Amino acid sequence: MNRRQLLQALGVTTAVGVGGVIAGYFAYPYFAIKAQKDLMISGSKAVSRFVALLIAPFIEKNPSAKVSIEGGGSFAGLTALANGGIDLAMMSRDLNFDEFNLDFHSHLIGIEGIAIIVHSNLTVKSISLEQFNSILEGTIDNWSEVGGPNKKISIYNRAEGSTTRAFIEDLVMRGAPYAKNSQVCNSAADVTNSVSNDPYGIGYLTTRNLSDKIKTLAINGVEINNNTLLLKLYPLARDMFLVNRTTASQTAKDFVRYSLSSHAQDIFVKNGLTQVSR
């Protein structure tokens, strides 16, 4: 069964088996039946961190609006949208071909970059994605193999459940296991502190968590910055989308429009996203 067939099947079955109320809905996201909310937004956990920042200012501009937001994952949010249980789905990827045929409309609201970080004094300036993969796997375990000093590489990884780790697993690891000696950090701050105190450490962080305590590596000579992210030159980036149906409510359309306004984009930029609209 392909993804489109699964969406259609879920659309048939989600009317049964309701559970407890969550944020104005029943059993989000898999059995979503809409309750008394003007706007329900659900989906990607990574995107929800940023969209949540817009709720208060949007309500300030629309005092009568009742808005609720939940996580759950990109596909789960899209499934709930297809079923009519929510108004907007949050996705950390664009719609695929089958999903475009389901009368969805996606809106790019921001771009988040993921940086490879090392100690400020490390002489290495750039590596390839293949080399980064090999480092994380442990098949490259010495900096001399990528043009650095003859020193063993220390890997600082995010814990399971981290959306940044999940992104690295999908785009870089592609099912391969991490090196057994990689050290797990429970937060972005832990990664920063560990790498900044280890001259031969390596890790990864989203752009919003970068600091001057560490430095970033270019990928194939391409530095991470707003221009390279916007032009799709830097490969470790995730696009953030809001998705609605053609029959979306006026409140949903207003929220999408607001997310692309200069006011909302300024909020995103202050929290580490690359601006996509002026």
C-alpha positions as CSV (number, residue, x, y, z in Angstrom):
1,M,0.0,0.0,0.0
2,N,1.5,3.4,-1.0
3,R,1.2,6.5,1.1
4,R,-1.8,7.9,-0.8
5,Q,-3.7,4.6,-0.4
6,L,-2.8,4.7,3.3
7,L,-4.1,8.3,3.6
8,Q,-7.4,7.3,2.0
9,A,-7.7,4.2,4.1
10,L,-7.2,6.3,7.3
11,G,-9.7,8.8,6.1
12,V,-12.3,6.0,6.0
13,T,-11.5,4.5,9.4
14,T,-10.7,7.5,11.5
15,A,-14.4,8.3,12.3
16,V,-14.4,5.3,14.7
17,G,-12.5,4.6,17.9
18,V,-12.5,8.0,19.5
19,G,-10.6,8.5,22.7
20,G,-9.8,11.3,25.2
21,V,-9.9,15.0,24.4
22,I,-6.6,16.6,23.6
23,A,-6.4,20.3,23.1
24,G,-10.0,20.6,21.8
25,Y,-9.8,17.4,19.6
26,F,-10.4,13.7,20.3
27,A,-7.4,11.4,20.1
28,Y,-5.2,13.5,17.9
29,P,-3.8,12.7,15.5
30,Y,-4.9,9.3,14.3
31,F,-8.6,9.6,15.2
32,A,-9.2,13.3,14.9
33,I,-12.8,14.7,15.3
34,K,-12.8,18.4,15.5
35,A,-14.2,20.1,18.5
36,Q,-15.0,23.8,19.3
37,K,-11.8,25.4,17.9
38,D,-11.5,28.0,15.1
39,L,-8.1,26.7,14.2
40,M,-6.3,23.5,15.0
41,I,-2.7,23.1,13.9
42,S,-0.9,19.7,14.1
43,G,2.0,17.8,12.8
44,S,5.8,18.1,12.8
45,K,7.4,18.5,16.2
46,A,10.3,20.4,14.7
47,V,8.0,22.9,13.0
48,S,5.6,23.2,16.0
49,R,8.4,24.8,18.1
50,F,8.4,27.8,15.7
51,V,4.7,27.9,14.8
52,A,3.9,28.0,18.5
53,L,5.7,31.3,18.7
54,L,3.1,32.9,16.4
55,I,0.0,31.8,18.4
56,A,0.0,34.7,20.9
57,P,0.6,37.5,18.4
58,F,-1.9,36.0,16.0
59,I,-4.6,36.0,18.7
60,E,-3.7,39.5,19.7
61,K,-4.5,40.5,16.1
62,N,-7.6,38.2,16.0
63,P,-9.0,38.3,19.6
64,S,-12.0,36.1,18.9
65,A,-9.8,33.3,17.4
66,K,-9.5,30.0,19.3
67,V,-6.3,28.3,18.4
68,S,-4.8,25.0,19.5
69,I,-1.5,23.3,18.4
70,E,-0.2,19.8,18.8
71,G,2.8,17.8,17.6
72,G,2.7,14.2,16.3
73,G,4.8,14.1,13.2
74,S,4.5,15.4,9.6
75,F,2.6,12.4,8.2
76,A,0.3,12.2,11.2
77,G,-0.6,15.8,10.7
78,L,-1.3,15.4,7.0
79,T,-3.4,12.3,7.8
80,A,-5.5,14.4,10.2
81,L,-5.8,17.2,7.7
82,A,-7.0,14.7,5.0
83,N,-9.6,13.4,7.5
84,G,-10.9,16.9,8.2
85,G,-9.9,16.8,11.9
86,I,-7.5,19.8,11.7
87,D,-7.2,23.0,9.8
88,L,-3.4,23.2,9.1
89,A,-0.7,20.5,9.1
90,M,2.9,21.3,10.0
91,M,5.5,19.5,7.9
92,S,9.3,19.4,7.9
93,R,9.2,18.4,4.2
94,D,7.2,19.3,1.1
95,L,4.3,17.3,-0.2
96,N,5.2,14.4,-2.5
97,F,3.5,13.6,-5.8
98,D,0.7,11.5,-4.3
99,E,0.0,14.1,-1.6
100,F,-0.3,16.9,-4.1
101,N,-3.2,15.0,-5.7
102,L,-5.1,15.1,-2.5
103,D,-5.9,18.8,-2.9
104,F,-3.4,20.1,-0.4
105,H,-1.5,23.4,-0.7
106,S,1.9,23.8,1.0
107,H,3.4,27.1,2.1
108,L,7.1,27.4,2.9
109,I,7.3,29.5,6.1
110,G,11.0,29.1,7.1
111,I,14.2,27.1,6.7
112,E,16.2,25.6,9.5
113,G,19.9,24.7,9.0
114,I,21.8,21.9,10.9
115,A,25.4,22.7,11.4
116,I,28.4,20.4,11.9
117,I,30.2,21.8,14.9
118,V,33.8,21.3,16.1
119,H,36.2,22.9,18.6
120,S,37.2,26.5,17.7
121,N,40.9,25.6,17.4
122,L,40.5,22.6,15.0
123,T,42.3,23.2,11.8
124,V,39.8,21.3,9.6
125,K,37.5,23.7,7.8
126,S,35.4,21.6,5.5
127,I,34.3,18.0,5.1
128,S,31.9,16.2,2.7
129,L,28.6,14.6,3.8
130,E,30.1,11.2,3.0
131,Q,33.0,11.9,5.4
132,F,30.5,13.1,8.1
133,N,28.6,9.9,7.6
134,S,31.8,7.9,8.0
135,I,32.8,9.8,11.1
136,L,29.4,9.2,12.7
137,E,29.6,5.5,11.8
138,G,33.1,5.2,13.1
139,T,34.8,4.1,9.9
140,I,36.7,7.4,10.0
141,D,38.0,7.8,13.5
142,N,41.0,10.1,13.2
143,W,41.1,13.7,12.1
144,S,44.1,13.0,9.9
145,E,41.8,11.1,7.6
146,V,40.0,14.4,6.7
147,G,43.1,16.7,6.7
148,G,43.4,17.4,10.4
149,P,45.7,16.4,13.2
150,N,46.6,12.8,14.0
151,K,44.1,12.7,16.9
152,K,41.1,10.4,17.6
153,I,37.7,11.9,16.8
154,S,35.2,12.2,19.7
155,I,31.6,12.1,18.6
156,Y,28.8,13.9,20.5
157,N,25.4,12.8,19.5
158,R,21.9,13.9,20.4
159,A,19.6,11.5,22.4
160,E,16.9,9.5,20.7
161,G,13.7,11.5,20.4
162,S,15.6,14.6,19.3
163,T,14.2,15.9,16.0
164,T,17.7,17.0,15.0
165,R,19.1,13.5,15.5
166,A,16.2,12.1,13.5
167,F,17.0,14.5,10.7
168,I,20.7,13.4,10.7
169,E,19.6,9.8,10.7
170,D,17.4,10.3,7.7
171,L,19.7,12.5,5.6
172,V,23.2,11.4,6.6
173,M,23.1,8.0,8.3
174,R,20.4,6.4,6.0
175,G,19.9,3.5,8.3
176,A,23.6,3.0,9.3
177,P,24.4,2.7,13.1
178,Y,26.3,5.3,15.0
179,A,29.8,4.5,16.2
180,K,29.6,2.6,19.5
181,N,31.9,5.1,21.3
182,S,29.7,8.1,20.4
183,Q,28.6,10.0,23.5
184,V,24.9,10.9,23.9
185,C,24.0,14.5,24.9
186,N,20.5,15.2,26.3
187,S,20.3,18.8,25.0
188,A,21.8,21.2,22.4
189,A,23.5,23.0,25.3
190,D,25.2,19.7,26.3
191,V,26.5,19.2,22.8
192,T,27.9,22.8,22.7
193,N,29.6,22.4,26.1
194,S,31.0,19.0,25.2
195,V,32.5,20.1,21.9
196,S,33.8,23.4,23.2
197,N,35.7,21.5,25.9
198,D,37.0,18.8,23.6
199,P,39.7,19.9,21.0
200,Y,38.9,16.9,18.9
201,G,35.1,16.6,19.3
202,I,32.4,16.8,16.6
203,G,28.7,17.2,16.9
204,Y,25.7,18.8,15.2
205,L,23.3,21.6,16.1
206,T,20.5,23.6,14.5
207,T,21.3,27.2,13.6
208,R,19.3,28.6,16.5
209,N,21.6,26.8,19.0
210,L,24.9,28.0,17.6
211,S,27.2,30.1,19.7
212,D,30.7,31.6,19.5
213,K,31.9,28.8,21.8
214,I,32.3,26.5,18.8
215,K,32.9,26.7,15.1
216,T,31.0,25.2,12.2
217,L,32.4,23.1,9.3
218,A,31.6,23.9,5.7
219,I,30.2,21.0,3.7
220,N,32.1,20.6,0.4
221,G,33.3,24.1,0.9
222,V,29.8,25.6,1.4
223,E,29.4,27.5,4.7
224,I,26.1,27.5,6.5
225,N,24.4,30.9,6.4
226,N,21.1,32.4,5.3
227,N,22.1,32.8,1.7
228,T,23.3,29.2,1.2
229,L,20.2,27.9,3.0
230,L,17.8,30.0,0.9
231,L,19.6,29.1,-2.3
232,K,19.6,25.4,-1.4
233,L,23.4,25.3,-1.6
234,Y,24.0,24.0,1.9
235,P,22.7,20.4,2.2
236,L,21.8,20.0,5.9
237,A,18.6,22.0,6.0
238,R,14.9,21.2,6.6
239,D,12.2,23.3,5.1
240,M,9.2,24.2,7.3
241,F,5.7,24.1,5.8
242,L,2.2,24.8,6.7
243,V,-0.3,22.8,4.6
244,N,-4.0,23.5,4.1
245,R,-6.8,22.2,1.9
246,T,-8.6,24.3,-0.7
247,T,-11.6,24.4,1.6
248,A,-9.6,25.9,4.5
249,S,-11.4,28.2,6.8
250,Q,-10.8,32.0,6.6
251,T,-9.0,31.7,10.0
252,A,-6.7,29.1,8.6
253,K,-5.9,31.2,5.6
254,D,-5.4,34.2,7.7
255,F,-2.9,32.3,9.9
256,V,-0.9,31.2,6.8
257,R,-0.9,34.7,5.5
258,Y,0.3,36.0,8.9
259,S,3.1,33.3,9.1
260,L,4.5,34.9,5.9
261,S,4.2,38.5,7.1
262,S,7.2,40.5,8.0
263,H,6.1,40.5,11.7
264,A,6.0,36.7,11.9
265,Q,9.2,36.3,9.8
266,D,11.0,38.5,12.2
267,I,9.9,36.3,15.0
268,F,11.3,33.3,13.1
269,V,14.6,34.9,12.4
270,K,15.1,35.9,16.0
271,N,14.7,32.2,16.8
272,G,17.1,30.8,14.3
273,L,15.1,30.3,11.1
274,T,16.1,31.6,7.7
275,Q,13.5,34.2,6.4
276,V,11.6,33.1,3.2
277,S,9.2,36.0,2.9
278,R,9.4,39.8,3.3
